[in-house]
């Protein structure tokens, strides 16, 4: 299952607009897609980033696989990944290709505190 990173437990990821300037460079191609950023707590961030790098080096896609607020399975393509150490453990930053469903999730979770500040 190297073609995806799966969220096994916990709430659905919270997606926010990716407004960093470098993210626009990920849009090379025929279609333009907005990018969204999600932050996930993990035990093995560097290994997950390495999994992304292996897929990209083979020119293969890799997706974030999770259950949405209704419990239905969703997959979104991962465009970039970074792992960092924070006070509470490891944090995985994933920039994903935004879809209509993600935009709906953003509207619903806009007022929620994700506790990552």
C-alpha positions as CSV (number, residue, x, y, z in Angstrom):
1,X,0.0,0.0,0.0
2,X,2.8,2.5,-0.8
3,X,0.4,4.4,-3.1
4,X,-1.3,6.1,-0.1
5,X,-1.0,7.4,3.4
6,X,-4.0,6.3,5.4
7,X,-5.5,8.0,8.5
8,X,-6.4,5.0,10.6
9,X,-8.0,6.7,13.6
10,X,-9.1,10.1,14.7
11,X,-11.2,12.8,13.1
12,X,-11.1,13.6,9.4
13,X,-8.2,16.0,8.4
14,X,-8.8,19.7,8.5
15,X,-7.8,21.3,5.2
16,X,-6.9,24.9,4.9
17,X,-5.9,27.0,1.8
18,X,-2.3,26.7,1.0
19,X,-1.3,30.3,0.4
20,X,2.5,29.9,0.3
21,X,4.0,31.3,-2.9
22,X,6.0,28.2,-3.8
23,X,2.7,26.1,-3.8
24,X,1.7,27.7,-7.1
25,X,4.7,26.0,-8.7
26,X,3.0,22.6,-8.1
27,X,0.3,23.5,-10.7
28,X,2.4,22.9,-13.8
29,X,0.3,21.0,-16.3
30,X,-2.9,21.3,-18.3
31,X,-5.4,21.7,-15.4
32,X,-5.1,24.2,-12.6
33,X,-5.9,22.9,-9.1
34,X,-5.8,24.7,-5.9
35,X,-3.8,23.2,-3.1
36,X,-4.8,22.7,0.5
37,X,-2.7,22.1,3.6
38,X,-3.4,19.6,6.3
39,X,-1.4,18.9,9.5
40,X,-1.4,15.4,11.0
41,X,0.1,14.1,14.1
42,X,2.1,10.9,13.5
43,X,4.6,8.5,15.0
44,X,6.6,8.1,11.8
45,X,6.6,11.4,9.9
46,X,10.1,11.0,8.2
47,X,9.1,7.5,6.9
48,X,5.8,8.8,5.5
49,X,7.7,11.7,3.7
50,X,10.1,9.1,2.4
51,X,7.2,7.0,1.0
52,X,6.0,10.1,-0.9
53,X,9.5,10.8,-2.3
54,X,9.8,7.2,-3.5
55,X,6.5,7.4,-5.3
56,X,7.3,10.8,-6.9
57,X,10.8,9.6,-8.0
58,X,9.0,6.8,-9.9
59,X,6.6,9.3,-11.3
60,X,3.7,7.6,-9.5
61,X,0.9,9.3,-7.6
62,X,0.4,9.0,-3.8
63,X,-2.8,9.9,-2.0
64,X,-4.1,10.8,1.4
65,X,-6.8,8.2,2.3
66,X,-9.2,9.1,5.1
67,X,-12.8,9.0,6.2
68,X,-14.8,12.2,5.8
69,X,-17.3,13.6,8.3
70,X,-20.0,11.2,7.1
71,X,-17.7,8.2,7.5
72,X,-17.2,7.7,3.7
73,X,-13.8,7.0,2.3
74,X,-12.0,9.8,0.5
75,X,-8.7,10.0,-1.4
76,X,-6.9,13.2,-2.5
77,X,-3.5,13.4,-4.3
78,X,-0.6,14.5,-2.2
79,X,1.5,17.2,-3.9
80,X,4.1,17.9,-1.3
81,X,5.0,16.6,2.2
82,X,7.2,17.7,5.2
83,X,7.7,16.3,8.6
84,X,8.8,18.2,11.7
85,X,9.2,17.6,15.4
86,X,6.8,19.5,17.7
87,X,6.5,19.6,21.5
88,X,3.8,16.9,21.4
89,X,5.6,14.6,18.9
90,X,5.9,14.4,15.2
91,X,3.8,16.5,12.8
92,X,3.2,15.7,9.1
93,X,2.4,18.5,6.8
94,X,0.7,17.4,3.6
95,X,-0.2,19.7,0.7
96,X,-2.9,18.0,-1.3
97,X,-4.8,18.7,-4.5
98,X,-8.0,20.5,-3.4
99,X,-11.3,19.1,-4.5
100,X,-14.9,20.3,-4.1
101,X,-15.3,18.1,-1.1
102,X,-12.3,19.7,0.6
103,X,-13.8,23.2,0.0
104,X,-17.0,22.0,1.7
105,X,-15.0,20.7,4.6
106,X,-13.2,24.0,4.9
107,X,-16.5,25.8,5.2
108,X,-17.7,23.5,7.9
109,X,-14.5,23.5,10.0
110,X,-13.6,27.2,9.5
111,X,-14.7,28.1,13.0
112,X,-13.3,25.0,14.7
113,X,-10.0,25.2,16.6
114,X,-7.7,22.4,15.4
115,X,-5.5,22.6,18.6
116,X,-2.3,22.8,16.6
117,X,-1.3,26.4,17.5
